[in-house]
Amino acid sequence: MNIITAKTSDLTANYNIARDAFQYDTFSINLLEEKLFRNPSPDLDEYRVLLAKVDENIIGFMHTVTRATESRGWLGLFATAATHHRQHVASRLHQHAVDAWNAAGVQQVEALAMPGNYFTPGLDPRYTPALCFLEHHGFERFSDCANLIAPLDREFETAEDEERLKKIGVAVRRATIDDNKLLDDFFNEEFGPAWRMEAALACAQDPPALHLAIENDRIIAFSAHSSQNREWGFFGPMGTTPAARGKSIGRVLLRRCLNDLRAAGHRTSIIPWVGPIGFYAKHVNAHVDRVFWRYRLTLASQS
Ligand SMILES: CC(C)(COP(=O)(O)OP(=O)(O)OC[C@H]1O[C@@H](n2cnc3c(N)ncnc32)[C@H](O)[C@@H]1OP(=O)(O)O)[C@@H](O)C(=O)NCCC(=O)NCCS
């Protein structure tokens, strides 16, 4: 068995393995390509897809992300062809990944929750062999999180709320590419660079998948969708500055995003990695769809 680095031309082989392996998920080859090869922060993160090959056959893959500047890493999607389970294929891939992380000074690795480009925000524990594999390799479960799902069977009413907000000096509108300066100021002050990056990806959609609340020429709240996993009707992130909370601004922005997703033909929206479950249950009738276990590996303590 050889371990090599994948090229984009290996995508189809990876997709064939992934489609069989990830039985609780439905996804296209384009979505897998986004996860494995489309690095949204190339200045910060290094993406690598390791392949296990026997002769010319790919029998397993493992995606890794390294953020050397913060001594952090992420273990992305990984799978072994069913014909080769329990032959230490994934373990060999993992050892390569750990060697590279150690060489880059990485001290902590989280499973699956890559910033701005995650398939799931943790491990669905129904993937029990993967759970056993992670624990076998020293990963520790440290938290849970949930994805919600919202039905899009009707359009949400926003006009009344928008009128009320207008009367108190808050304008609600879709972002445009000319909003970059406003967005930079807002995210510098409030929610930081990770969400700035996701907002940029959302804003680059056509039409921009980003809605804003503005008061006195400054952004006070935002909501986004479709920055990744577009085929799943993927909502988020969203945020309202602490001073602007309690005015139902978030409700309007959330509903505008879900109306966009409905107009694009989605029947449901995934609201990932929440957060205030009650807010989404109340305003868009969302419910918990899946629960994920978050795992991390401390490399420093392993050596
Ligand atoms: C998880 C997965 C990648 C493991 O691949 P693999 O190549 O069979 O794993 P390894 O042979 O390297 O397993 C190493 C250790 O993990 C544990 N392990 C792996 N599969 C296991 C299983 N089915 N049951 C219990 N423990 C298991 C064992 O401790 C094993 O060591 P051992 O065989 O010496 O007892 C494979 O089962 C798979 O492709 N699953 C579906 C995809 C998936 O769930 N991916 C993760 C989510 S992205």
The ligand as an ORCA input file, in Angstrom:
! r2SCAN-3c Opt
* xyz 0 1
  C     -14.165      4.389      9.826
  C     -13.371      3.708      8.702
  C     -12.739      4.779      7.819
  C     -12.272      2.840      9.333
  O     -11.453      2.385      8.263
  P     -10.524      1.082      8.396
  O      -9.511      1.218      7.335
  O     -11.373     -0.132      8.443
  O      -9.893      1.302      9.848
  P      -8.624      0.585     10.516
  O      -8.501     -0.809      9.984
  O      -7.444      1.452     10.345
  O      -9.112      0.574     12.030
  C      -8.259      0.939     13.111
  C      -8.950      0.671     14.433
  O     -10.179      1.429     14.506
  C     -11.165      0.633     15.224
  N     -12.233      0.227     14.287
  C     -12.296      0.419     12.947
  N     -13.437     -0.094     12.460
  C     -14.105     -0.617     13.507
  C     -15.347     -1.306     13.637
  N     -16.122     -1.557     12.577
  N     -15.739     -1.693     14.864
  C     -14.974     -1.465     15.943
  N     -13.762     -0.836     15.887
  C     -13.345     -0.422     14.676
  C     -10.433     -0.603     15.692
  O      -9.866     -0.304     16.946
  C      -9.347     -0.759     14.643
  O      -8.231     -1.488     15.077
  P      -8.250     -3.121     15.073
  O      -8.833     -3.555     13.771
  O      -6.788     -3.464     15.220
  O      -9.086     -3.542     16.228
  C     -14.303      2.790      7.851
  O     -15.056      1.956      8.713
  C     -15.261      3.558      6.969
  O     -14.934      3.866      5.821
  N     -16.459      3.873      7.495
  C     -17.453      4.639      6.761
  C     -17.022      6.076      6.566
  C     -17.052      6.909      7.823
  O     -17.844      6.690      8.725
  N     -16.174      7.922      7.863
  C     -16.106      8.824      8.964
  C     -17.044      9.948      8.869
  S     -16.438     11.165      7.807
*
